[in-house]
């Protein structure tokens, strides 16, 4: 990974405000609506976030993580979307 990618990963990148929010929550489980996530980010979620559960998945081992997955990974959380309800459950990981 190059220095630019490391800097983006370390800061949470475009999704840094979501990472900061999740990191500051004491609850082990945080549920946010898509609208709440968009409010935190200050921009609309891309179309795939609304229809593809894989958009919320952690990267495959050895792959470069997506900008969005970095935000909850850095906050030590997993993301489980409920697409019909337009919510995401962010659960604290044990690591």
Residue, then its C-alpha position, 0 to 999 in steps of 0.5 A: x500500500x502506498x503512502x497516499x493509501x495509508x494516509x487515507x486509511x488512517x484518517x477514514x478518508x471521505x467517510x472519516x466523519x462516520x468513523x469518528x461518530x462510531x468510535x465515540x459511541x460507547x454502545x457495542x451496537x449502533x443502528x443508523x438509518x441511511x439518512x442519518x449516515x448521509x447527514x454525518x457524511x455530508x453527502x449522499x450514499x452512492x446507489x450501490x449502498x442502497x441495493x447491494x449488501x456487498x457494499x457494506x462488506x469487509x474486504x476480502x483478505x489481502x484486498x485494498x479496503x474500500x473507503x467506506x469499509x475503512x470507516x467502520x473497520x477503523x472504529x472496530x466495527x462490522x456493518x450489517x445492512x438491512x436494505x429494506x429498512x434502510x438501516x445499518x447495524x454497526x457492531x463492535x468487534x472483539x479485536 
